[in-house]
């Protein structure tokens, strides 16, 4: 579970980090529409076995209608809850922490999280490769390290920002645990937005993440998903690349260069397109996730309640900091 959105200073328990599939921007329209021209380009590359006679029936050779991959990734409801961008909340916490540190005589200047950077941290792709042109990663937003001997390099600065180590708090799920500052400006910023629901918000977030991973395992037992995987395997075998499933295929291709040139991955995309694999996979994953939410209604209710509180308080914080910035700005023509 990636928790970098909670600010620097996180430590974690020895609980295993849940792996995530390659991610893609949430709102950027990712085209996976392999039309006639794209299909011809993909099927025309590679070795002679790529160009073997097509012995499929007419029904097998007809591409299955499916939705755009970017839309499909938004269908699973737990994933939607977890990965809805909240740039205003991040900015409100940033602004509050800056003011908190300034009140203690320190200059704290974290880089603002752009929408592009937040989008890049969105929506896992748990069914292998989805596009022949993976999205460009957002440029890293590196913090400027403090200068040696500056106030920002002192122990007092770290304590003011991250709080005392012996006062850290921990939220736990079933398999995971996340530690956060118990005091200090970062903790105060989170508390300003979430109030006494701060730890419950973190716990629910962990539980939703674990449920998302559990659903991905459970969907393997779904009959419709198993049928879709069977059709994908048959297509791959006809193409000369017998494979067990798309995720194992993608994991076997190690480098970006290999992924860009692999004939097997080109066949993978074509077979997904022809069999409607991704449409079935995401539809069934959404159904499995919804069953979990139906069985745990308090989780989604608490998440929405706390998210609404977070948004309301974020607007208040940003409204006040914006008013202060306006009041401090020189009037036009006064300089």
C-alpha positions as CSV (number, residue, x, y, z in Angstrom):
1,X,0.0,0.0,0.0
2,X,1.4,3.3,-1.0
3,X,1.0,5.9,1.7
4,X,3.1,8.7,0.4
5,X,0.1,10.9,0.2
6,X,0.1,11.2,4.0
7,X,3.4,13.2,4.0
8,X,7.0,12.3,4.9
9,X,8.0,10.4,7.9
10,X,5.9,7.3,7.6
11,X,7.2,4.1,9.0
12,X,5.5,0.8,8.7
13,X,5.2,-2.4,10.6
14,X,6.9,-5.6,9.4
15,X,3.6,-6.5,7.7
16,X,4.1,-7.3,4.1
17,X,3.7,-4.6,1.5
18,X,0.9,-5.5,-0.8
19,X,2.1,-5.6,-4.4
20,X,0.4,-3.5,-7.0
21,X,0.1,-3.9,-10.6
22,X,1.4,-1.2,-13.0
23,X,-0.6,2.0,-12.5
24,X,-2.0,4.5,-14.9
25,X,-3.3,8.0,-14.7
26,X,-6.9,8.1,-13.4
27,X,-8.4,10.9,-15.5
28,X,-6.1,10.7,-18.5
29,X,-7.9,9.0,-21.4
30,X,-5.8,5.9,-22.0
31,X,-6.5,4.6,-25.4
32,X,-6.7,0.8,-25.7
33,X,-8.7,0.9,-28.8
34,X,-6.9,-1.4,-31.1
35,X,-8.8,-0.7,-34.3
36,X,-8.2,-2.4,-37.6
37,X,-5.1,-0.4,-38.4
38,X,-3.6,-1.0,-34.9
39,X,-4.5,-4.7,-35.0
40,X,-2.9,-5.1,-38.4
41,X,0.3,-3.4,-37.1
42,X,0.4,-5.7,-34.0
43,X,-0.3,-8.9,-35.8
44,X,2.1,-8.2,-38.6
45,X,5.1,-8.0,-36.3
46,X,7.3,-10.8,-34.9
47,X,8.3,-14.2,-36.1
48,X,6.7,-16.4,-38.7
49,X,4.5,-18.1,-36.1
50,X,2.8,-14.7,-35.6
51,X,1.6,-14.9,-39.2
52,X,0.4,-18.5,-39.2
53,X,-2.9,-19.2,-41.0
54,X,-5.9,-18.3,-38.9
55,X,-7.9,-21.4,-38.2
56,X,-10.5,-19.7,-36.0
57,X,-14.2,-19.9,-36.6
58,X,-15.9,-16.7,-37.7
59,X,-17.3,-16.2,-34.1
60,X,-13.8,-16.6,-32.7
61,X,-12.3,-14.2,-35.1
62,X,-14.8,-11.4,-34.4
63,X,-13.5,-8.9,-31.8
64,X,-15.8,-8.7,-28.8
65,X,-17.3,-5.2,-28.1
66,X,-15.8,-3.7,-25.0
67,X,-15.6,-0.5,-23.1
68,X,-12.5,1.8,-23.0
69,X,-9.8,0.5,-20.6
70,X,-9.8,3.8,-18.7
71,X,-13.5,3.5,-18.1
72,X,-13.2,-0.2,-17.1
73,X,-10.6,0.6,-14.4
74,X,-13.2,2.9,-12.7
75,X,-15.8,0.1,-12.4
76,X,-14.6,-1.7,-9.3
77,X,-16.3,0.2,-6.4
78,X,-13.6,-0.3,-3.7
79,X,-10.9,0.9,-6.1
80,X,-13.1,3.9,-6.9
81,X,-13.3,4.7,-3.2
82,X,-9.6,4.4,-2.6
83,X,-8.3,6.2,-5.6
84,X,-10.6,9.2,-6.1
85,X,-8.2,12.1,-6.3
86,X,-8.3,14.7,-3.5
87,X,-5.9,17.4,-4.5
88,X,-7.6,20.0,-2.3
89,X,-7.2,17.9,0.8
90,X,-3.5,17.4,0.2
91,X,-3.1,21.1,-0.5
92,X,-5.0,22.0,2.7
93,X,-2.7,19.8,4.8
94,X,0.3,21.2,3.1
95,X,-0.8,24.8,3.8
96,X,-1.7,24.0,7.4
97,X,1.6,22.4,8.1
98,X,3.5,25.3,6.6
99,X,1.7,27.7,8.9
100,X,2.2,25.4,11.9
101,X,6.0,25.2,11.3
102,X,6.2,29.0,10.7
103,X,4.5,29.5,14.1
104,X,7.5,27.6,15.7
105,X,10.0,29.7,13.8
106,X,10.8,27.2,11.0
107,X,10.5,27.5,7.2
108,X,8.7,24.5,5.8
109,X,8.3,24.5,2.0
110,X,7.1,21.1,0.7
111,X,6.4,20.8,-3.0
112,X,2.7,21.2,-3.9
113,X,1.2,18.0,-5.2
114,X,0.0,18.6,-8.8
115,X,-3.0,17.0,-10.3
116,X,-0.7,15.2,-12.7
117,X,1.3,13.7,-9.8
118,X,-1.8,12.6,-8.1
119,X,-3.2,11.0,-11.2
120,X,0.0,9.1,-11.7
121,X,-0.7,7.4,-8.3
122,X,-4.1,6.1,-9.3
123,X,-5.9,3.0,-10.4
124,X,-4.0,-0.3,-10.4
125,X,-4.1,-2.4,-13.5
126,X,-4.5,-6.0,-12.1
127,X,-4.9,-7.9,-15.3
128,X,-1.6,-7.3,-17.1
129,X,-0.8,-5.0,-20.0
130,X,-3.6,-2.8,-21.2
131,X,-2.0,-0.6,-23.8
132,X,0.7,-0.8,-26.4
133,X,1.8,2.7,-25.3
134,X,2.1,2.9,-21.5
135,X,1.4,6.3,-20.1
136,X,4.4,8.6,-19.3
137,X,5.2,8.7,-15.7
138,X,4.8,12.1,-13.9
139,X,8.0,13.9,-13.2
140,X,9.2,13.2,-9.6
141,X,8.5,16.0,-7.2
142,X,11.7,16.0,-5.2
143,X,12.1,18.0,-2.1
144,X,15.1,20.2,-1.7
145,X,17.3,18.8,1.0
146,X,18.1,21.1,3.9
147,X,21.5,22.9,3.9
148,X,23.9,21.6,6.5
149,X,23.8,23.8,9.6
150,X,20.5,25.4,8.6
151,X,17.5,25.4,11.1
152,X,15.8,22.8,8.8
153,X,18.6,20.4,9.4
154,X,18.3,20.4,13.2
155,X,16.7,17.8,15.5
156,X,14.3,20.5,16.7
157,X,13.0,21.0,13.2
158,X,12.4,17.3,12.8
159,X,10.6,17.1,16.1
160,X,8.4,20.1,15.3
161,X,7.4,18.5,11.9
162,X,7.2,14.8,12.7
163,X,6.6,14.8,16.5
164,X,8.1,12.5,19.1
165,X,9.0,9.0,18.0
166,X,7.6,7.5,21.2
167,X,4.2,9.2,20.5
168,X,3.6,7.7,17.1
169,X,0.3,6.0,16.6
170,X,-0.5,2.8,14.6
171,X,-3.6,1.8,12.6
172,X,-4.0,-1.9,11.8
173,X,-6.0,-4.0,9.4
174,X,-6.0,-7.8,9.1
175,X,-2.5,-8.1,7.5
176,X,-1.2,-4.6,7.4
177,X,-0.3,-1.8,9.8
178,X,0.7,1.8,9.2
179,X,2.4,4.1,11.7
180,X,1.8,7.9,11.7
181,X,3.1,10.8,13.7
182,X,1.2,11.2,17.0
183,X,2.1,14.8,17.4
184,X,3.9,17.5,15.5
185,X,2.8,19.7,12.6
186,X,2.0,16.8,10.2
187,X,-0.2,15.2,12.8
188,X,-1.9,18.5,13.5
189,X,-2.6,19.0,9.8
190,X,-4.3,15.6,9.5
191,X,-6.3,16.2,12.6
192,X,-7.4,19.6,11.4
193,X,-9.1,17.9,8.4
194,X,-10.3,14.7,10.1
195,X,-10.7,15.6,13.8
196,X,-11.2,12.7,16.1
197,X,-11.8,10.5,13.0
198,X,-8.1,10.6,11.9
199,X,-7.2,7.1,13.1
200,X,-10.5,5.6,11.9
201,X,-9.9,7.1,8.5
202,X,-6.5,5.4,8.3
203,X,-7.9,2.1,9.6
204,X,-10.7,2.1,7.0
205,X,-8.2,3.0,4.3
206,X,-6.1,-0.1,5.2
207,X,-9.2,-2.3,5.3
208,X,-10.3,-1.1,1.9
209,X,-6.9,-1.7,0.4
210,X,-6.8,-5.3,1.9
211,X,-10.3,-5.9,0.5
212,X,-9.2,-4.8,-2.9
213,X,-6.3,-7.3,-2.9
214,X,-8.6,-10.0,-1.5
215,X,-11.1,-9.4,-4.3
216,X,-8.4,-9.8,-7.0
217,X,-7.7,-13.2,-5.6
218,X,-11.3,-14.1,-5.3
219,X,-12.2,-13.2,-8.9
220,X,-10.0,-16.1,-10.0
221,X,-12.7,-18.4,-8.8
222,X,-15.5,-16.6,-10.7
223,X,-16.9,-18.8,-13.5
224,X,-17.3,-15.9,-16.0
225,X,-13.7,-14.8,-15.4
226,X,-12.4,-18.3,-15.7
227,X,-14.2,-18.6,-19.1
228,X,-12.7,-15.3,-20.2
229,X,-9.2,-16.5,-19.2
230,X,-9.8,-19.8,-21.1
231,X,-10.7,-17.9,-24.3
232,X,-7.6,-15.7,-23.8
233,X,-5.4,-18.8,-23.4
234,X,-6.8,-20.4,-26.5
235,X,-6.1,-17.2,-28.5
236,X,-2.6,-17.0,-27.2
237,X,-2.0,-20.7,-28.1
238,X,-3.2,-20.1,-31.6
239,X,-0.8,-17.2,-31.8
240,X,2.1,-19.4,-30.8
241,X,2.5,-18.1,-27.3
242,X,0.9,-20.5,-24.8
243,X,0.6,-18.7,-21.5
244,X,-1.3,-19.3,-18.2
245,X,-2.6,-15.8,-17.7
246,X,-1.8,-12.1,-18.6
247,X,-0.3,-11.1,-15.3
248,X,2.3,-13.9,-15.3
249,X,3.1,-13.0,-18.9
250,X,3.7,-9.4,-18.0
251,X,5.8,-10.3,-15.0
252,X,8.0,-12.5,-17.1
253,X,9.0,-9.5,-19.3
254,X,11.4,-7.6,-17.1
255,X,12.5,-4.4,-18.9
256,X,10.6,-1.5,-20.6
257,X,12.6,-2.3,-23.8
258,X,11.5,-5.9,-23.8
259,X,7.9,-4.8,-23.2
260,X,8.0,-2.5,-26.1
261,X,9.2,-5.2,-28.5
262,X,7.8,-8.4,-27.1
263,X,5.8,-10.4,-29.7
264,X,4.1,-12.2,-26.9
265,X,2.8,-9.0,-25.4
266,X,1.6,-7.9,-28.8
267,X,-0.3,-11.1,-29.0
268,X,-1.6,-10.6,-25.5
269,X,-3.2,-7.2,-26.4
270,X,-4.7,-8.6,-29.5
271,X,-6.2,-11.6,-27.7
272,X,-7.6,-9.4,-25.0
273,X,-9.2,-7.2,-27.7
274,X,-10.6,-10.1,-29.6
275,X,-12.0,-12.0,-26.6
276,X,-13.2,-9.0,-24.6
277,X,-11.0,-10.2,-21.7
278,X,-10.6,-6.9,-20.0
279,X,-14.3,-6.1,-20.1
280,X,-15.2,-9.4,-18.4
281,X,-12.3,-9.2,-16.0
282,X,-13.2,-5.7,-14.7
283,X,-16.9,-6.4,-14.6
284,X,-16.4,-9.5,-12.5
285,X,-13.9,-7.8,-10.3
286,X,-16.4,-5.0,-9.7
287,X,-19.1,-7.6,-8.7
288,X,-16.7,-9.3,-6.2
289,X,-15.8,-6.0,-4.7
290,X,-19.4,-4.9,-4.4
291,X,-20.2,-8.2,-2.6
292,X,-17.5,-7.3,0.0
293,X,-19.0,-3.8,0.4
294,X,-22.5,-5.2,0.8
295,X,-21.2,-7.5,3.5
296,X,-19.3,-4.6,5.3
297,X,-21.6,-1.6,4.9
298,X,-20.1,0.3,7.9
299,X,-16.7,0.5,6.1
300,X,-18.0,2.4,3.1
301,X,-20.3,4.5,5.2
302,X,-17.4,5.6,7.5
303,X,-15.2,6.2,4.6
304,X,-17.7,8.5,2.9
305,X,-18.5,10.3,6.1
306,X,-14.9,11.0,6.9
307,X,-14.1,12.0,3.3
308,X,-16.9,14.5,3.4
309,X,-15.6,15.9,6.7
310,X,-12.1,16.1,5.2
311,X,-13.3,17.9,2.1
312,X,-15.4,20.4,4.2
313,X,-12.5,21.2,6.5
314,X,-10.0,21.4,3.6
315,X,-12.2,24.1,2.0
316,X,-12.2,26.0,5.3
317,X,-8.4,25.8,5.5
318,X,-7.8,26.8,1.9
319,X,-10.3,29.7,2.2
320,X,-8.5,31.1,5.2
321,X,-5.0,30.7,3.7
322,X,-6.2,32.2,0.5
323,X,-7.6,35.2,2.3
324,X,-4.3,35.7,4.2
325,X,-2.4,35.5,0.9
326,X,-4.6,38.1,-0.7
327,X,-4.3,40.4,2.3
328,X,-0.5,40.1,2.3
329,X,-0.2,40.8,-1.5
330,X,0.7,44.4,-2.5
331,X,-2.0,46.4,-4.2
332,X,-1.7,46.9,-8.0
333,X,0.5,49.8,-8.8
334,X,1.8,50.2,-5.2
335,X,5.3,49.0,-6.0
